[in-house]
Amino acid sequence: MKNVDYIIVGDGYAALFFAHHLIKEQKSFKIFSEGRKGASQVSAGIINPVVLKKFTTFWKAHEQIDYLTKVLSEIEKYTGINYLIKQPIHRIFHDENEKNLWLKKAASEELRNFLNTEFSELDDVRNPYGTGSVSQSARLDVASFFSDMFSYLDSKNCLVKEKFDYIQISLSENIYQEFKFKNILFCEGMGVTENPFFKDIPVIPNKGHHIKVKLQNDLKTSVTIKKKHFLFPLKNGLYFYGGTYDRDQLHSKIDDSAVEQLVNSLAEIYPYDFEVKDISFGFRPTVKDRRPIAGRHHNYKDFYVFNGLGARGILNGCYFSKNLYDFIEKDIPLPEEISLERFLV
């Protein structure tokens, strides 16, 4: 029998950012990865403090951006790479009214550090009213982040490449297979619907598609372009464009209507030919109040959940994993806004 401080079930942002705290604090753990790419691994990796439909920000945006920068620097110490791509978002304005609204919002205390008031025009894309850049926005190199983190965990014998089987848990002894654990944390995204301990948490699937395209003419500027969706360069000469949001078409196959939406909206801003090379989709676990869900099972006191990161999986996963770690290890209460208890009242 092997003793471990933690078993982590799941392999998205929630799982890996929590694992980082365990690495940092020298806790022993095993992370169970089924090997399928979920919503985190096919995500755009956008780090954005502004809701660009309304030009508003969100809860703890400043704190989350700052903390992510800190954590990625810590991760760099053991992977050798910082996965933060400092390419700002440039929002294409629909009309002059949007530009005026941007300026009005930029004068507010809430947004003055995020909305740049010096507008610019971009080559190679249609932007007749110009663009506004979002300060402190960036991207995560998603593919490298997951590939390198899994390689590191594997090298430290922390990664178990198999599907977790709930039936094999000995509830009375905290034993799973050959592992005796102090705590077990479930970070399964929409896979939580199959979890007998936390299947009732109120996560709502939101299906998102994105496409990878070959552009006839590469873009001259290294920024992330946003109008209806995000457009940015990848390492292999392709470009990412996406993603969509759909709470209704939840079958596990590509939606032609979503792909058509992406192709048509890209054609609106890119005036040359392009070829779709790949189509991907995932199911984001969202919550009605737009807050993650973290907490302890009401009967099994060593069983925990971290889920509901939504479209801001990077920021939510990074920032609130620390709250959950402190709750488990230091008995510091979770913020009420993210606590599982808010659904048990």
C-alpha positions in Angstrom: 0.0 0.0 0.0 1.3 3.5 -1.0 0.4 6.5 1.1 -0.4 9.7 -0.7 -1.6 13.1 0.6 -4.0 13.5 -2.4 -5.6 11.8 -5.3 -6.7 14.2 -8.0 -9.3 13.0 -10.5 -9.3 15.1 -13.7 -6.7 16.7 -15.9 -7.9 20.2 -16.8 -7.0 23.6 -15.5 -8.6 22.9 -12.1 -6.6 19.8 -11.6 -3.2 21.1 -12.8 -3.3 24.4 -11.0 -4.2 22.6 -7.8 -1.4 20.1 -8.4 0.9 23.1 -8.6 0.2 24.0 -5.0 0.9 20.4 -4.0 4.2 20.5 -5.9 5.1 23.8 -4.2 4.2 22.5 -0.7 5.9 19.1 -1.3 2.7 17.1 -0.9 2.5 13.6 -2.3 -0.2 13.0 -4.9 -1.4 11.0 -7.8 -3.4 12.6 -10.6 -5.7 10.4 -12.7 -5.9 11.4 -16.4 -8.1 9.4 -18.8 -6.2 11.0 -21.7 -9.2 12.5 -23.5 -8.9 16.2 -24.3 -11.6 18.1 -22.4 -12.7 21.7 -22.6 -9.5 23.0 -20.9 -7.2 21.3 -23.4 -9.0 22.6 -26.5 -9.6 26.1 -25.0 -8.2 29.3 -26.6 -6.2 30.1 -23.6 -7.4 33.7 -23.6 -6.5 35.8 -20.5 -8.8 38.7 -20.6 -9.9 41.0 -17.8 -12.7 42.6 -19.8 -16.1 41.3 -21.0 -15.8 42.6 -24.5 -19.5 42.6 -25.4 -20.4 45.1 -22.7 -17.0 46.6 -21.9 -17.2 45.6 -18.2 -14.9 43.6 -16.0 -15.6 40.8 -13.5 -15.2 39.7 -9.9 -11.5 39.9 -8.7 -10.2 40.5 -12.2 -7.1 42.5 -11.0 -6.3 39.9 -8.3 -6.7 37.0 -10.7 -4.5 38.5 -13.4 -1.7 39.3 -10.9 -1.9 35.9 -9.3 -1.7 34.0 -12.6 1.5 35.9 -13.5 3.0 34.8 -10.2 1.9 31.2 -10.5 3.2 30.9 -14.1 6.6 32.2 -12.9 6.6 29.5 -10.2 5.7 26.8 -12.8 8.5 28.0 -15.0 11.0 26.9 -12.3 10.2 23.2 -12.8 9.2 23.1 -16.5 11.7 25.6 -17.7 9.1 27.5 -19.7 6.8 30.4 -19.0 3.6 29.8 -21.0 2.3 33.4 -20.9 2.1 34.8 -24.4 2.0 38.6 -24.1 0.0 39.4 -27.2 -2.8 41.8 -26.3 -6.3 41.6 -27.4 -7.4 44.1 -30.0 -11.2 44.6 -30.2 -12.5 45.5 -33.6 -15.2 48.2 -33.2 -18.5 47.8 -34.9 -19.2 51.5 -35.2 -18.4 54.9 -33.7 -20.8 54.4 -30.9 -18.8 51.5 -29.6 -15.6 53.6 -29.7 -17.4 56.3 -27.6 -18.7 53.7 -25.2 -15.1 52.3 -24.8 -13.8 55.8 -24.0 -16.6 56.3 -21.5 -15.9 53.0 -19.7 -12.1 53.6 -19.8 -12.6 56.7 -17.6 -14.2 54.6 -14.9 -12.1 53.5 -11.9 -13.1 49.9 -12.6 -11.7 49.8 -16.1 -9.1 52.5 -16.5 -6.3 50.0 -16.0 -7.6 47.7 -18.7 -9.0 49.8 -21.6 -6.4 51.6 -23.7 -7.7 54.9 -25.0 -5.2 55.1 -27.9 -6.9 53.4 -30.8 -5.2 51.7 -33.7 -5.9 50.2 -37.1 -4.7 46.7 -38.1 -3.5 45.5 -41.5 -4.9 42.5 -43.3 -8.3 42.5 -41.5 -11.4 44.7 -41.9 -11.5 47.3 -39.1 -13.0 50.5 -40.6 -13.6 52.0 -37.1 -10.3 50.8 -35.7 -9.5 48.7 -32.7 -9.1 49.2 -29.0 -6.4 47.2 -27.1 -7.0 45.6 -23.7 -4.1 46.2 -21.3 -3.0 43.2 -19.2 -4.6 40.8 -21.7 -2.6 37.8 -23.0 -2.8 34.2 -23.9 -1.6 30.9 -22.5 0.3 28.5 -24.7 -2.3 25.8 -24.0 -0.8 22.9 -26.0 2.7 23.4 -24.4 1.3 24.0 -21.0 -0.6 20.7 -20.9 2.1 18.7 -22.7 4.9 19.9 -20.4 2.9 19.6 -17.2 1.9 16.0 -18.0 5.5 15.2 -18.9 6.7 16.7 -15.6 4.1 14.9 -13.6 4.9 11.6 -15.4 8.6 12.1 -14.7 7.8 12.5 -11.0 5.6 9.4 -11.0 2.5 11.5 -10.1 0.5 10.8 -13.3 -1.7 7.7 -13.6 -2.9 7.4 -17.2 -6.2 5.6 -16.7 -9.9 6.3 -16.2 -10.9 6.6 -12.5 -13.3 3.9 -11.3 -15.4 5.2 -8.4 -16.5 1.6 -7.5 -12.9 0.8 -6.4 -12.9 3.4 -3.6 -12.9 2.0 -0.1 -14.9 4.6 1.7 -14.2 3.4 5.2 -10.4 3.3 4.7 -9.7 6.0 2.1 -8.1 3.5 -0.2 -8.2 3.4 -4.0 -6.4 0.5 -5.7 -3.0 0.4 -4.0 -3.2 4.0 -2.8 -4.2 5.1 0.7 -5.1 8.8 0.5 -5.7 11.6 3.0 -7.8 13.6 0.6 -9.4 13.1 -2.8 -10.2 15.9 -5.1 -12.6 15.6 -8.1 -11.8 18.1 -10.9 -13.7 16.5 -13.8 -15.5 19.3 -15.6 -18.7 17.9 -17.1 -17.5 14.4 -16.2 -18.8 15.2 -12.7 -22.3 14.1 -13.9 -21.0 10.5 -13.6 -19.5 11.1 -10.2 -21.7 9.4 -7.5 -20.4 11.8 -4.8 -20.9 15.2 -6.6 -23.2 14.5 -9.5 -25.8 16.9 -8.2 -23.7 20.0 -8.2 -25.4 22.5 -10.5 -23.0 22.7 -13.5 -24.4 23.5 -16.9 -22.7 22.3 -20.1 -21.8 25.0 -22.6 -20.6 23.6 -25.9 -17.9 25.6 -27.6 -16.4 25.0 -31.1 -13.3 26.5 -32.6 -11.6 26.0 -36.0 -7.9 26.1 -37.1 -7.4 27.7 -40.4 -4.7 28.4 -43.0 -4.9 32.0 -44.1 -4.0 33.0 -47.6 -1.9 35.9 -46.2 -0.5 35.7 -42.7 -1.3 38.6 -40.4 1.4 41.2 -40.0 0.7 41.9 -36.4 1.2 39.5 -33.5 -1.9 40.3 -31.5 -5.1 38.5 -30.6 -8.0 40.0 -32.7 -11.5 40.0 -31.4 -14.8 40.9 -33.0 -17.3 38.1 -32.7 -14.6 35.6 -31.9 -10.9 35.4 -31.2 -8.3 35.1 -34.0 -4.6 34.5 -33.3 -1.6 32.7 -34.7 -0.5 29.2 -33.6 3.0 27.8 -33.9 2.4 25.6 -36.9 1.5 28.3 -39.4 -2.2 27.9 -38.7 -4.6 30.3 -36.9 -7.1 29.7 -34.1 -10.5 31.1 -34.5 -13.3 30.7 -32.0 -15.1 29.9 -29.9 -18.8 29.5 -29.9 -21.2 29.2 -27.0 -24.2 26.8 -27.1 -26.3 25.5 -24.2 -28.7 23.6 -26.5 -26.9 21.4 -29.0 -25.1 19.2 -26.5 -24.6 16.0 -28.5 -21.0 14.7 -28.7 -20.3 15.5 -32.3 -19.5 18.6 -34.4 -22.3 21.0 -35.1 -22.3 22.1 -38.7 -24.2 25.3 -37.7 -21.5 26.3 -35.3 -18.8 25.7 -37.9 -20.8 27.8 -40.4 -21.1 30.6 -37.8 -17.3 30.6 -37.4 -16.5 30.5 -41.1 -19.0 33.3 -41.9 -17.8 35.6 -39.0 -14.1 35.1 -39.9 -15.0 36.0 -43.5 -16.5 39.2 -42.2 -13.1 40.4 -40.9 -10.6 38.6 -43.1 -10.8 39.7 -46.7 -8.8 36.9 -48.3 -9.3 33.2 -48.8 -8.7 30.7 -45.9 -9.0 27.0 -45.5 -10.4 25.2 -42.4 -7.8 22.6 -41.4 -9.3 21.3 -38.1 -12.5 21.6 -36.0 -12.6 21.0 -32.2 -15.2 21.3 -29.5 -15.5 20.9 -25.8 -18.1 21.3 -23.0 -17.4 24.1 -20.6 -18.8 23.4 -17.1 -20.6 26.7 -16.2 -22.6 27.8 -13.2 -25.7 30.0 -13.2 -24.1 32.6 -10.8 -20.8 32.6 -12.9 -18.7 31.5 -9.9 -16.7 28.3 -9.5 -17.7 25.5 -7.1 -15.3 24.3 -4.5 -15.8 22.5 -1.2 -16.1 19.4 0.9 -18.6 16.6 0.6 -21.2 16.8 3.4 -20.8 13.1 4.4 -17.3 12.1 3.3 -15.1 14.7 4.9 -11.9 13.9 2.9 -13.7 14.2 -0.5 -13.6 17.5 -2.3 -14.7 19.1 -5.5 -13.4 21.9 -7.7 -15.5 22.6 -10.8 -17.6 25.1 -12.7 -14.7 27.2 -14.0 -16.6 28.2 -17.1 -15.1 30.2 -20.0 -12.4 31.7 -17.6 -10.9 28.4 -16.7 -7.3 29.6 -16.6 -8.0 32.6 -14.3 -10.6 30.7 -12.1 -8.5 27.6 -11.9 -5.4 29.4 -11.0 -6.8 31.8 -8.4 -9.3 29.7 -6.6 -7.2 26.6 -6.4 -5.2 28.5 -3.7 -8.4 29.1 -1.8 -9.3 25.5 -1.9 -5.8 24.4 -0.9 -5.9 26.8 2.1 -9.3 25.5 3.1 -8.1 21.8 3.1 -4.7 22.3 4.6 -5.1 25.4 6.8 -8.9 25.3 7.6 -9.3 28.8 6.1 -12.9 29.2 5.1 -13.7 29.4 1.4 -15.1 32.6 0.1 -18.9 32.3 0.2 -19.1 33.2 -3.5 -17.4 29.9 -4.6 -18.3 27.6 -1.7 -20.3 24.4 -2.4 -22.2 25.3 0.7 -24.1 28.1 -1.2 -26.1 25.4 -2.9 -26.9 23.4 0.3 -28.8 26.1 2.2 
